[in-house]
Structures are given as structure tokens and as C-alpha cells.
Amino acid sequence: MVTIADVAAHAGVGAGTVSRVLNNSPRVSQSTRARVLAAIELLDYRPNPLAQGLSRGRSQTLGAIVPFFTHASAVERLRGVVAGLDGSRYDLVLFNVESPVQRDEHLAALTRRDRADGLLIVSLPPPSSSLRRLAAAGVPVVLLDAEGEGVPAVVTDDVEGGRIATRHLLSLGHERIAFIGDEPDNPLGFVSSGNRERGYCESMAEAGVDVRTGDVRHGPHVREVARRLTEQLFAGRDRPTAVFAASDTQALGVLEAARAAGVSVPGDLSVVGFDDVEVSGYAGLTTVRQPLFESGRLAVGMLLAALAGEDAPAADTRRLGLELVVRSTTAPPVRGGRR
């Protein structure tokens, strides 16, 4: 393989001069530039994009800070990000976050553009101080499934999503509707589950239906935890006729608990999730679909556009729509002969 040293030797110049020609530096005479370009053509030299980027203090990589990136919704967003990078010169580097310490360490390290030319922050509200440091360092940032002051973002309306799910169950005739979601006080400041719960509570209040004590359960965002929380709902004699789970992952835990307890779905219990990840279709889960793949592709497109223009991306928030997908886990309740 032809190297930059081969080109330099053939043209009778130093490797630094070849590098300056490749980077269009004005510090090269026209005659020397012509000699180097002729050597490049003769030797069929193909510059290494990574090496070119490093010579400019650029890394040719984009960083993506993603909390718990093995979660199904995060995987689907990242599929969209990878698709959006297709044909670009950028590689993607993932930084997993499971604690505030990890978050702050990654954000501090990525203020250098030789570490990442641009940054996606997924589902993680970043501290304002970190955003200011990134802006001062000239690192473009786009938020995905999160919002921050002065930073562009791609989001959906989680409150409205909670309303959509709850109104669907109310329209079927359910009144005893439970909610299972994440812990409201979490160290990383996640807000999506809390906003979906807010939409649930607002819709119940608008319908004049009380949320009973014990019908709202919180726990870590894990399927097995959602299963245990559902088992607690089943422990009483008067259990709910429907459950709205803040994610499809948690809804699958609800379905597992129902199956183990011999509770028929949707005969005895209706279940609605949120996200519409791939497995939800196989499970027949009624859910609120958010455009996970498209949100990832759109967010990285905004970041690439900023890098191409060398300007910070405009601090616009793009709100994507939601859609109720009705499958086989919801039906009118059977209690009291109303079905």
C-alpha cells in the first residue's frame, strides 16, 4: 500500500509538505504543490481519512453518550443513528452511562475535538455546566430524547403519550387502570416515565376516575421488576382491569406476571406499553409507538449538517409524532358484564 512517505520521496519533499498539500494549506508554492499532486496521481495514493482528520485536530468520530444502551429502545435509536451515518466519513463511538460519575467523566473528556468531532446525548438530560463547557470547546451537541437550554434536540411528547395510552383504556370502559413506571427520583434525571405518568394522571382526572392508592407502582427499568410490581397489584382481591406500563420492556413484565398468575389477557386484564420495539409485535402488545429509528437518524443528520457548516447547530427542538398501535392485549373489561 502506498504511504505518504512514498509520495514524499517521489516528489522530493518532506512528508509534512505532502500533508499540507492534502489539507490545502496556503504554505506550499504552486510548483511544489503541482509536483506533489503529480506524485499522488502517479502512485495512486489514497489518503487515510482518519489521518487527515487528526492532522487538523479532528478525530473523524462522533460520540454517543447512551445510558443503559442495551435497552431495546436505545438499540433502536442507535440503529437509526448508524443508518444516518451511512456514506459519511465518521465513525461512531458509544459511551455507556450507568451512573452520574460516568456521565460527568465522559462529558468532561469529550470537550476535546480530537476525542470526538460532535456529540449525541441520548435520553440523558445533561448538566447545564457540561453543555457550556462543550459549547466553549466548539463541540457541536445534539440531544436525542432529552432537552437542554440552548441545544438542539429531537424529542417526543411523553405527556401526550401517557394521555394516548390512558384514553384508549378509558374508551374501552376500563376505570380501574394501574400504572407501572420508573422511580421518579433517579440519579440520572430521567423524565420520560414521569411525564408518561403525568399524562396518565391527567387523563384519569379528566374522565372523573380516581387513581386508587396502590395502583401506581415504581421500580427500576427492568422487565423482572415490572413483573414483581404486577404481582403486587394482583395480591389484593380487587385487582385492576388494565395496566399502562411506561415502556414495552415493563409491559412484557406485566404480561409475564399475568401468565404466571393465570390472568387472561385481554380477557381479565388489558395491557398497554410504550415504544413499539420489535418484540412488541411478536407479543401482540398494544402500545404507543414513538419513531425510535427515525429519531436517531434525524438527530445524527442535524449533527452532520452542523459539522459540514462548521457552525453550531441551531437550538431548535424537533418534536416527532406518536401513534397508538392496537394489537391483542387490550379489550373492554368483563367485570360486571360490561363486555
Secondary structure, 3 states (H helix, E strand, C coil): CCCHHHHHHHHCCCHHHHHHHHCCCCCCCHHHHHHHHHHHHHHCCCCCHHHHHHHCCCCCEEEEEEECCCCHHHHHHHHHHHHHHCCCCCEEEEEEECCHHHHHHHHHHCCCCCCCCEEEEECCCCCHHHHHHHHHCCCCEEEECCCCCCCCEEEECHHHHHHHHHHHHHHCCCCCEEEEECCCCCCCCCCHHHHHHHHHHHHHHHCCCCCCCCCEEECCCCHHHHHHHHHHHHHCCCCCCEEEECCHHHHHHHHHHHHHHCCCCCCCCEEEEEECCHHHHHHCCEEEECCHHHHHHHHHHHHHHHHHHCCCCCCCEEEECCEEECCCCCCCCCHHHCC
